[in-house]
Amino acid sequence: MADREGYEPSHVPVLVNQVMTLLSPGNGGIYVDCNLGLGGHAERILMESEPDGKLVGFDWDGKALELARTHLARFGKRVVFLRKNFAEIKEALAGVGIDKVDGILLDLGLSSLQLDGGERGFSFRGDEPLDMRMDDRRETTAAHILNTSSEADLADLFYYYGEERQARKIAAAVVEARSAQPLKTTGQLVRIIEQAVPRRFHPKKIHVATLVFQALRIAVNQEFDNLLRVLADGSELLVPGGRFCVISFHSLEDRLVKRFFNGNQRLKVVTKKPVIPTEDECRENPRARSAKLRAATVLV
Ligand SMILES: C[S@@+](CC[C@H](N)C(=O)[O-])C[C@H]1O[C@@H](n2cnc3c(N)ncnc32)[C@H](O)[C@@H]1O
């Protein structure tokens, strides 16, 4: 289904064969896809757990959930769709009568629909409103954070959530710019960053605004809090032998997952090193480039 004119969101799931091996979905099992997105991984889980495997799918983005519903319609009652934050996994599953599951998948980050298909300010390439909410029912936008936080808080945010070395310079430039007029669009922010960072410090492999955009997105969506909650509560929901698989897209997320898996007494790590996509996969699906997959199983 085309979303907006000329734009077709992609259902190609990242590292899908590796996820199936590690998650090992089977007939009769109950699986949770915490990031339904467009339903790519969910479709494979449902196919591999035929005829009676069940899937509970979370996505707090109403548009993504709508597309996933259409994409997965043929599986009928085997799928339950929840428009909720995956951090609420425990209460949400209790609400549909489930207290134990066989496998949980997290595929963090943005869907192609969010990145390329909307006017939501996730990309530094266009000129869109500085929104960055994956769930438009939430209140705080990127514009709100940029226009109301102190210079010190902005610098911390860019540094700790983006690992941006020029954090102080960029925060100072944001505060100066907003004293003339509030920031409203991604284009304004990109220009501020380009001017604040001296040419010789512009990174070679990524856009100069990449890390600030990452940091803002993490803050707007409270991504680290949500991740820590779903890891803790999710691991308690898994049956002995149950599998937890997580795909992350930057080192801060990957570090949280690695530490959690290594430090949890109930879990045995099954991926000593993270699984990464092949060159072929990266060529065919550039979104896969920075993906890292880690998996753990609950001790029997
Ligand atoms: C990378 S995409 C998932 C793609 C999906 N696995 C597929 O195969 O199409 C990530 C999705 O997770 C959703 N998401 C991110 N954080 C979430 C959260 N805390 N609760 C619920 N959904 C979330 C986003 O809205 C987005 O649609």
The ligand as an SDF file (V2000), in Angstrom:
LIG
                    3D

 27 29  0  0  0  0  0  0  0  0999 V2000
   12.2760   -0.7290   13.2250 C   0  0  0  0  0  0  0  0  0  0  0  0
   10.5710   -0.5960   13.2950 S   0  0  0  0  0  0  0  0  0  0  0  0
   10.0140   -2.2510   13.3320 C   0  0  0  0  0  0  0  0  0  0  0  0
    9.9900   -2.9260   11.9990 C   0  0  0  0  0  0  0  0  0  0  0  0
    9.3580   -4.2920   12.0350 C   0  0  0  0  0  0  0  0  0  0  0  0
   10.1090   -5.2470   12.8110 N   0  0  0  0  0  0  0  0  0  0  0  0
    9.1020   -4.8460   10.6490 C   0  0  0  0  0  0  0  0  0  0  0  0
    9.5820   -5.9340   10.3400 O   0  0  0  0  0  0  0  0  0  0  0  0
    8.4070   -4.1900    9.8720 O   0  0  0  0  0  0  0  0  0  0  0  0
   10.3080   -0.0830   14.9480 C   0  0  0  0  0  0  0  0  0  0  0  0
    8.8540    0.1310   15.3130 C   0  0  0  0  0  0  0  0  0  0  0  0
    8.7890    0.1340   16.7420 O   0  0  0  0  0  0  0  0  0  0  0  0
    7.8830    1.1050   17.1770 C   0  0  0  0  0  0  0  0  0  0  0  0
    8.2700    1.4750   18.5550 N   0  0  0  0  0  0  0  0  0  0  0  0
    9.4150    2.0800   18.9570 C   0  0  0  0  0  0  0  0  0  0  0  0
    9.4180    2.2350   20.2910 N   0  0  0  0  0  0  0  0  0  0  0  0
    8.2500    1.7090   20.7450 C   0  0  0  0  0  0  0  0  0  0  0  0
    7.6750    1.5690   22.0390 C   0  0  0  0  0  0  0  0  0  0  0  0
    8.3050    2.0010   23.1330 N   0  0  0  0  0  0  0  0  0  0  0  0
    6.4790    0.9540   22.1420 N   0  0  0  0  0  0  0  0  0  0  0  0
    5.8240    0.5030   21.0200 C   0  0  0  0  0  0  0  0  0  0  0  0
    6.3110    0.6160   19.7700 N   0  0  0  0  0  0  0  0  0  0  0  0
    7.5180    1.2110   19.6320 C   0  0  0  0  0  0  0  0  0  0  0  0
    8.0180    2.2340   16.1820 C   0  0  0  0  0  0  0  0  0  0  0  0
    6.8350    3.0120   16.1550 O   0  0  0  0  0  0  0  0  0  0  0  0
    8.2840    1.4790   14.8640 C   0  0  0  0  0  0  0  0  0  0  0  0
    7.0940    1.2900   14.1380 O   0  0  0  0  0  0  0  0  0  0  0  0
  1  2  1  0
  2  3  1  0
  2 10  1  0
  3  4  1  0
  4  5  1  0
  5  6  1  0
  5  7  1  0
  7  8  2  0
  7  9  1  0
 10 11  1  0
 11 12  1  0
 11 26  1  0
 12 13  1  0
 13 14  1  0
 13 24  1  0
 14 15  1  0
 14 23  1  0
 15 16  2  0
 16 17  1  0
 17 18  1  0
 17 23  2  0
 18 19  1  0
 18 20  2  0
 20 21  1  0
 21 22  2  0
 22 23  1  0
 24 25  1  0
 24 26  1  0
 26 27  1  0
M  CHG  2   2   1   9  -1
M  END
$$$$
